[in-house]
Amino acid sequence: MNGRAGQPGFFARGVTLVELVVAIVVIGIALAGVTVVFVRNTTASADPMIWHQGTAIAEAYLEEALTKPFVDPDGTNVGETRATYDDVADYNFTDIGARDQNGTPINGLGGYTVQIQTVVEALNDITAASGNAMRVTVTVTTPAGGSVTISGYRTNYF
């Protein structure tokens, strides 16, 4: 039965002010939680690219060093620049900003710092005293402050 307010059989429809306020508060808390997740994902979205770039830089430096001869072909200890490095033992330096093999800075990679170190080390049956194995370690510090470290071995096989 439909009637007017105050008459028997009248059913009120709608929500009270208290129910409305409680619903708004619950929805606000839920949106705040979701927003925090969105903000975190948005600010960290470039991190994988930075780590991937750091890894690619480290791999390039490591490959450059490991492709050089084990024994110095001209008998000198160290080349003057990377362009004149002629054996794996020459690779002990730090670059502020990634550079190519000729020492030219690579555009957009100035925020990365590269440190490369070569040491004589034992490897399986090769003793350190024999000097026939070297470990090359490349550490790249990213602009975000993290670092990527990779290493590889170069042996004097004869």
Beta strands, then each sheet from edge to edge (+ up, - down):
strand 1: 93-96
strand 2: 113-120
strand 3: 133-141
strand 4: 147-155
sheet 1: 1+ 2- 3+ 4-
end
